[in-house]
Amino acid sequence: MSKNTASRGMAGSSRAGRYARRALAVAIGLAFVFPFYWTVVISLGHPGEFSNFPPVLVPHWDWSNWSRAWHSAPWVRLFGNTILIASCTVVLCLVTSLLAGFAFGVLRFPGRKVLTLVVLSVLMMPGTVLIIPDYVLANDLHLLNTYWIQIIPWGASVFGIFLVRQFFLTMPAEILDAAALDGASRLRFLRSIGVPMVRPALIIVAINVFLGSWNSFLWPVIMTNSSMDSSNTVQPVEVGLSTFANAEGTDFPGLAAAVTFTTLPVMVFFLLLQRQFIRGALSAAGGVRG
């Protein structure tokens, strides 16, 4: 009897703990989702309701804010610019991360450790400190108001190089020696063996770089100053959100509507790739520990 009572008590406590963890997970999820939900409510509400207290938590389904927001900027052009910039940045970043990670993780050459520390030290430097010299350099190279200035500076990721390097460090040196004995060049070894091995790391890098490029605001707003009325603008969608702030104030309902329809593609992108992201993260965690 005492053993049965103890087992039932342990089962009850484990069940209660499981329910508590689920409730905590739901509460944390709601805390993260609520700001976006409130933004959607503001975008579908009447003008002036966003400042009410207590706040309005039920949308009124007033789509006039969305119509006004959509006609305030050339969004089709801005979405196209963002997809182009983000895609090119991802491709360039994957290439540089793969090559640099392979060099630092597999190849043996003088000064390898010093160069690795120099590359990692870039993470310690605030990006805002370099904005002015970067702007002067871009102006001297005639790169302002171009796609290149939004792609090339972000075509290398220190995080990506470090992550790919950690994967390659777990590779036994005998594999490279065996490939060399079979006559395989280093590029062929990288293409046939290296890329499949570090694919989880490349998935993490690609998703992070794409989301970072999509959400970038400060760099493109400084490096591009083309007018939103022009069909030749090279600016991304995040810069388009600045059109709702002017000398007369900020159009918060219109801004909320624009934020909603510029955020939805990113959410769909993440939801479609969440399994690959989780698998890559778990594999990357194992690679870094190794």
N, C-alpha and C positions, 0 to 999 in steps of 0.2 A: 504493500500500500504506500509506504513512504517513497519507494522508488518511482511508482507510477505518479504520485503527487509531484515529486521533484521533476520528473520528465515533463509533465503537463505544465508545470510552472516555467520550466526553461523554454518550452515551445511557445507559451503565451508571451514571455518576455521577448523572445526573438521575433515573434509576429508583431508585437508592439513597436519594437525597434525598427522593423522593416517599414511599418506604416509611418513612423515618425520621419524616417529618411525620405520616404516618398513625399510626405507633406512638405518637408523642407525643400526638396527639389522643385515641387510645384510652386512654392512661395518665391523661390529665387527666380524661377522662370517667369512668373508674373511680374516680378519687379523689373526684369529686363524688357519684357514686352510692353509694359504699361506706357513708357514714354512714346513709343511709336503709335500705340493705340490712341493716345491723347492727341498726337499730331494729326492722325486721321480724323478724329472728332472735330478738331479745330478747322481742318480743311473743309469739312462738310457742315459747318455751323454758320450762323449769321454773323455779320461784322460786329465786332466789339464783344462777343461772348467769351473770347479767350481770356479776358481780364476779369471775368466774374469770379466771385468767391461766395460760396463754394463753387468749384469748377463744374462745368457741364460735361458729363461723362457719357451722354447718349447723343449720337449724331443726329442732326436734323435733315440730313441728306439734301443739302443745298449745294448743287453742282456748279453754281455760278462762280465760285472761287476757282474751281478746276479749269473752267473755260477761260477765265481771266488770266490764270497762271500760264496756261498753254499758249495763249496768244501774246504773252509778254516777251518771249524770246524764241529764237529759231531752234526749238528743241530737237527736231529731227537731225539737223546739222550737228548740234552739240552731242547728241547720243552717238552719231557716227564718228565724230572726232574722238570721243572717249573710248569707244570700242577699238578704233585704230591705234590710238596711243597705248592703251592697256595691252593689247595683243602684241604689238611690236616690242613693248617693254618686257613682257613675259618671255618672248622668244629670245631676246638678247640676253636677259638675265639668266635664263636657263643655260645658254651656251657658256657664258662667262663663269657661272657657278660650277658647271661641270668640268670645264677645263682647269680652272684654278683649284678646285677641290681635288681633282686628280693629281695635279702637280704637287700640291702641298701634302697630300695624303699618301701618295704612292711613290713618286719619283724621289730620288736622293740626289741632292746637289748642294754645294756650299752656300751657307746663309739661309737655308730653308726655314729654320726655326725663327730666325730674326725677321725674315719677310712675313712669316705668319703672324708674328706679334705686331708688326707694323700694320698689317691689314686689319687685325682685330682692334687695334687702337683707334681706328676710325669710328667705332661704335661709341667711344668716349667723347667725341667732339660734337657739340650741339650744332644741328644743321642751320639754325638761324644765324649763327655767327658768320657763316660763309655766304649769306645771301647777297650782300653788297659786292664782295669781290667776284662772286659768280655772275652777278648781273653785269658788271663791268666787262668781264671776260666774254660773256655772251654777246654783248654789244659790239665788242671789238671783232668778234668772229662773224658778225652779221647773222646771228642765230635767233634774235628776238622775233617774236610773232611767227614762229615756225613750229612744225611738228617735232623737228629734231631736238629742240631745246627741252621738250617735254619727254623725250624718249632716252636720248643718249646719257644724260647725267644719272638716270636711274637704271641703266642697263647692267649694273653690277650690284650685287647684294652681298654685304659682308656676312649677314646671317646665312644666306644661301651657300656661300663659299665654306663657311664653318661647318654647316650641317652636312654638306656633301663630303667634306674632308673627313668628318668623323665616321661616315660610312666606309670610306676607303681605308681608314686606319684599321678597321676590323678585318680587312681582307688579308689572308696569309700571303706572305711574300713569295711563297713557292708557286702560287698561281701565275704571277707575272713571269717568273723564271721559266715555268713550263711553256707558257705561251711564246716566250722569246725563243726557246729551243725548237718550237714548231714553226718558227719563221714568221710569226705574227708581229706586225709592227705595233707600236704603242697606240696609234689611232685605231687600228683594227681591234686591239684588245679593249680599248675604251668603248668602242661601238658594240662589240659582241658580248663582252662580259661586264664591263663597268656600268654601262647605262642600265641594263636590267637589274643590276645589284642595287643601284642607288635610286631606282624609280620611286620608292616611297618618299625619299627626300625631295626629289624633283617635283612631286605632286604638291608637297607642302609649300615649296618655294613658289611654284606657279600660282597657287591660290592666294598666298599672302601678297605677292607682287601685284596680281590682278586687282585685288581688293584695295590695296594701297594706292595704285594708280587711279582707280575709279574714284576714290574718296579724296584725292589730292586737291587742295584748294590754294594754299599759300603760294606754292611755286608757280603754277600756271597763271594766277592772277597777277603776279609780279612780272613774269617773263612774257606775257602776252597782254597787249592792251588794245586789241582790235575791237571795233564797235560791235555790240550785239545786234545792231540793225543790219549788219553786213552779212551777206550769204557766204562770204569768204572767210569767216571767222575760223580760227584754229583752236578756240578755247573748248574745254570740256564742260560737262554738265554742272559740275560743282561751281564753276565760275558763273554760270547762268543764274544761280540762286542769288547772286549779289544784285541782280536787277530789281529786287523787291525792296531794297534799302535806298532811300534818296533823301534829299534835304527836307522833305515834308514828313519823313518818318518811315517806318517799316510796315509794309502790308503783310501782317502776320497770317491772316487766313490764306492769302495767295501764296505766301512762302511755305506754309504748311502743306498746301496742295502740291507745290512743286517738289518739296522734300519727299512727299509720299510717292509720287510717280517716278522720281529719280532713284529712290531706295528700293522699290519693288524688284527691279531687275537684279540687283545684287542679292536680295533675299532669295529669289528664285534660283539664281546661280549657285548660292551656297546650299540650298536644300537639295538640288539635283546632285551635288558633288559631296554631300556630307559623309556618305559611306567611304568614299575614297579619301576624304580628309581625315576621318577617324583612323582608318587603316594606316594611312601614311604617318599620322601622328604617333600611333603605337609602335610602328616599325622604326620611326625616327628616334623615339625614346630608347628603344633597345640599342640602336646604333650609337647613340650618344653615350649610353652607359658603357657600351663595349669599348 
